[in-house]
C-alpha cells in the first residue's frame, strides 16, 4: 500500500534557516542524498558554518560531537522537524534549550486545505 504522506522538506528548511541567519552552507552539503531532521551549526567558526551532513539518529549526532577534533568546538544542534534548538549530554540525551521558526515560506504543509 502506498502512502500519501509527504516527506518533510528538511533541506529546504535548513537552507532557508541558514540564509536568514547568516550561516554559511558548505558546497558538499548532504550531496547527493536528501537532508534529515537534525543539523549542526559550528558557532565557533566565523561566520557560523553548517556541518555538511545531517542525521535522523541521535547516536550519530553524539558520535560526531564526541570526536576529539570537535570537543573544543561549539555547535548549535537544531531539530528541523519540531523547530527546537537542543543540547546533547554525555548520556546521549537531547534537551530542549530553545525554539526557532523552522518552516520555509513556500513550504507545502498540507495536502488538503482546512
PASETI-794282 format. One record per residue (C-alpha): x, y, z; residue number from 0; residue in three letters. Coordinates in steps of 0.001 Angstrom, whole numbers, plus 524288, in hexadecimal, padded with zeros to 5 digits. Layout:
<atom c1="X" c2="Y" c3="Z" num="NUM" residuo="ALA"/>
...
This chain:
<atom c1="80000" c2="80000" c3="80000" num="0" residuo="UNK"/>
<atom c1="8051A" c2="80D61" c3="7FC5F" num="1" residuo="UNK"/>
<atom c1="8051D" c2="818AA" c3="805C5" num="2" residuo="UNK"/>
<atom c1="800B5" c2="82665" c3="8025E" num="3" residuo="UNK"/>
<atom c1="808ED" c2="82C09" c3="80D5C" num="4" residuo="UNK"/>
<atom c1="812D5" c2="835D3" c3="8086B" num="5" residuo="UNK"/>
<atom c1="820DF" c2="83595" c3="80D07" num="6" residuo="UNK"/>
<atom c1="823A2" c2="84231" c3="8143C" num="7" residuo="UNK"/>
<atom c1="82C8A" c2="84B3D" c3="80C5C" num="8" residuo="UNK"/>
<atom c1="837CA" c2="84BBD" c3="81616" num="9" residuo="UNK"/>
<atom c1="841BA" c2="85043" c3="80BFB" num="10" residuo="UNK"/>
<atom c1="8390B" c2="85BB5" c3="8082D" num="11" residuo="UNK"/>
<atom c1="836E5" c2="85F20" c3="81685" num="12" residuo="UNK"/>
<atom c1="84568" c2="85E5C" c3="8199F" num="13" residuo="UNK"/>
<atom c1="84968" c2="866C4" c3="80E0A" num="14" residuo="UNK"/>
<atom c1="83F08" c2="870EE" c3="8116F" num="15" residuo="UNK"/>
<atom c1="843AF" c2="87140" c3="81FA6" num="16" residuo="UNK"/>
<atom c1="851CC" c2="87302" c3="81B5C" num="17" residuo="UNK"/>
<atom c1="84E7E" c2="87DFC" c3="811EA" num="18" residuo="UNK"/>
<atom c1="84655" c2="884F0" c3="81C40" num="19" residuo="UNK"/>
<atom c1="8507F" c2="883AA" c3="8270F" num="20" residuo="UNK"/>
<atom c1="85D64" c2="88603" c3="81FFC" num="21" residuo="UNK"/>
<atom c1="861E8" c2="877D6" c3="820AE" num="22" residuo="UNK"/>
<atom c1="86B49" c2="87359" c3="81602" num="23" residuo="UNK"/>
<atom c1="86720" c2="866FD" c3="80EC2" num="24" residuo="UNK"/>
<atom c1="8727E" c2="85E63" c3="80A2E" num="25" residuo="UNK"/>
<atom c1="872EA" c2="85AA5" c3="7FBC7" num="26" residuo="UNK"/>
<atom c1="871C7" c2="84C2B" c3="7FEC6" num="27" residuo="UNK"/>
<atom c1="86603" c2="84D7A" c3="807D0" num="28" residuo="UNK"/>
<atom c1="85EBD" c2="8406E" c3="807E1" num="29" residuo="UNK"/>
<atom c1="86235" c2="83D99" c3="7F9CE" num="30" residuo="UNK"/>
<atom c1="85CBD" c2="83550" c3="7F386" num="31" residuo="UNK"/>
<atom c1="85327" c2="830AB" c3="7FDF0" num="32" residuo="UNK"/>
<atom c1="84795" c2="837CD" c3="8039B" num="33" residuo="UNK"/>
<atom c1="848AF" c2="83E86" c3="810B7" num="34" residuo="UNK"/>
<atom c1="8442A" c2="83959" c3="81DD6" num="35" residuo="UNK"/>
<atom c1="83E12" c2="84039" c3="82983" num="36" residuo="UNK"/>
<atom c1="84A0C" c2="842B4" c3="83225" num="37" residuo="UNK"/>
<atom c1="853FE" c2="84CCA" c3="82DAC" num="38" residuo="UNK"/>
<atom c1="85FF4" c2="8525F" c3="83467" num="39" residuo="UNK"/>
<atom c1="8653B" c2="8602E" c3="83305" num="40" residuo="UNK"/>
<atom c1="87362" c2="86294" c3="836EA" num="41" residuo="UNK"/>
<atom c1="87255" c2="86F56" c3="83E81" num="42" residuo="UNK"/>
<atom c1="880DF" c2="86F63" c3="841A0" num="43" residuo="UNK"/>
<atom c1="8842F" c2="87304" c3="8339A" num="44" residuo="UNK"/>
<atom c1="88201" c2="880BF" c3="82E74" num="45" residuo="UNK"/>
<atom c1="87890" c2="881C2" c3="827DD" num="46" residuo="UNK"/>
<atom c1="87103" c2="87633" c3="82D8A" num="47" residuo="UNK"/>
<atom c1="87188" c2="86A7A" c3="82468" num="48" residuo="UNK"/>
<atom c1="86801" c2="85F6D" c3="82237" num="49" residuo="UNK"/>
<atom c1="86DC4" c2="851D3" c3="82402" num="50" residuo="UNK"/>
<atom c1="86D43" c2="84B3E" c3="816BD" num="51" residuo="UNK"/>
<atom c1="8652C" c2="83F6A" c3="81B1C" num="52" residuo="UNK"/>
<atom c1="8581A" c2="83E40" c3="821F7" num="53" residuo="UNK"/>
<atom c1="852BC" c2="83299" c3="82965" num="54" residuo="UNK"/>
<atom c1="84632" c2="82CA2" c3="82E61" num="55" residuo="UNK"/>
<atom c1="84D39" c2="824AC" c3="838DE" num="56" residuo="UNK"/>
<atom c1="850D7" c2="82A3E" c3="8461D" num="57" residuo="UNK"/>
<atom c1="85C15" c2="82099" c3="84702" num="58" residuo="UNK"/>
<atom c1="86262" c2="82627" c3="83AA6" num="59" residuo="UNK"/>
<atom c1="8619E" c2="833F0" c3="8401A" num="60" residuo="UNK"/>
<atom c1="8678C" c2="82F81" c3="84CFC" num="61" residuo="UNK"/>
<atom c1="87254" c2="82826" c3="845CC" num="62" residuo="UNK"/>
<atom c1="875A5" c2="8343B" c3="83DAF" num="63" residuo="UNK"/>
<atom c1="87610" c2="83D10" c3="849A7" num="64" residuo="UNK"/>
<atom c1="87EA0" c2="83335" c3="850FA" num="65" residuo="UNK"/>
<atom c1="88981" c2="83340" c3="846D2" num="66" residuo="UNK"/>
<atom c1="8963F" c2="838DD" c3="84C30" num="67" residuo="UNK"/>
<atom c1="896CF" c2="8439A" c3="841DD" num="68" residuo="UNK"/>
<atom c1="88918" c2="84845" c3="84598" num="69" residuo="UNK"/>
<atom c1="88A2E" c2="84849" c3="85468" num="70" residuo="UNK"/>
<atom c1="88F94" c2="85633" c3="8551F" num="71" residuo="UNK"/>
<atom c1="885F8" c2="85BA1" c3="84B2C" num="72" residuo="UNK"/>
<atom c1="87859" c2="860A6" c3="84E1C" num="73" residuo="UNK"/>
<atom c1="86CBF" c2="85C0E" c3="84635" num="74" residuo="UNK"/>
<atom c1="85E8D" c2="85FE4" c3="84562" num="75" residuo="UNK"/>
<atom c1="8560B" c2="853B0" c3="843EF" num="76" residuo="UNK"/>
<atom c1="84968" c2="8564F" c3="83C98" num="77" residuo="UNK"/>
<atom c1="83D92" c2="84D7A" c3="83ACD" num="78" residuo="UNK"/>
<atom c1="83704" c2="851BA" c3="82E28" num="79" residuo="UNK"/>
<atom c1="82B5B" c2="848C7" c3="8302C" num="80" residuo="UNK"/>
<atom c1="826C7" c2="84F7B" c3="83C9A" num="81" residuo="UNK"/>
<atom c1="82DEA" c2="85C89" c3="83BFD" num="82" residuo="UNK"/>
<atom c1="835D6" c2="85A40" c3="84849" num="83" residuo="UNK"/>
<atom c1="8439B" c2="85DCF" c3="84C28" num="84" residuo="UNK"/>
<atom c1="84920" c2="85298" c3="85430" num="85" residuo="UNK"/>
<atom c1="85497" c2="84F7D" c3="85CE5" num="86" residuo="UNK"/>
<atom c1="85B12" c2="84227" c3="85CD0" num="87" residuo="UNK"/>
<atom c1="86012" c2="83C8C" c3="86996" num="88" residuo="UNK"/>
<atom c1="86A5F" c2="83222" c3="86BD9" num="89" residuo="UNK"/>
<atom c1="85F9E" c2="827F5" c3="86DDC" num="90" residuo="UNK"/>
<atom c1="85AB4" c2="82A7E" c3="86000" num="91" residuo="UNK"/>
<atom c1="84EAD" c2="831A6" c3="86529" num="92" residuo="UNK"/>
<atom c1="84937" c2="83D22" c3="85DA5" num="93" residuo="UNK"/>
<atom c1="8434D" c2="84852" c3="86551" num="94" residuo="UNK"/>
<atom c1="83BC9" c2="853FC" c3="8602A" num="95" residuo="UNK"/>
<atom c1="8426E" c2="86115" c3="86235" num="96" residuo="UNK"/>
<atom c1="83AB1" c2="86963" c3="858BA" num="97" residuo="UNK"/>
<atom c1="831D0" c2="86A2B" c3="84CFC" num="98" residuo="UNK"/>
<atom c1="83315" c2="87049" c3="83F8B" num="99" residuo="UNK"/>
<atom c1="82AE6" c2="87272" c3="83368" num="100" residuo="UNK"/>
<atom c1="82DD1" c2="8664A" c3="82B7F" num="101" residuo="UNK"/>
<atom c1="823FC" c2="8671F" c3="8205E" num="102" residuo="UNK"/>
<atom c1="8286D" c2="86CE5" c3="81379" num="103" residuo="UNK"/>
<atom c1="81F3B" c2="876B2" c3="80CE8" num="104" residuo="UNK"/>
<atom c1="81B47" c2="86EBA" c3="800EE" num="105" residuo="UNK"/>
<atom c1="819BE" c2="861C5" c3="807EF" num="106" residuo="UNK"/>
<atom c1="80DF1" c2="85960" c3="80539" num="107" residuo="UNK"/>
<atom c1="80929" c2="85534" c3="812A5" num="108" residuo="UNK"/>
<atom c1="7FC64" c2="84E3F" c3="80F87" num="109" residuo="UNK"/>
<atom c1="7F72C" c2="846AB" c3="8040D" num="110" residuo="UNK"/>
<atom c1="7E974" c2="84BD2" c3="80673" num="111" residuo="UNK"/>
<atom c1="7E562" c2="85938" c3="80AD6" num="112" residuo="UNK"/>
<atom c1="7DE12" c2="859DC" c3="817D8" num="113" residuo="UNK"/>
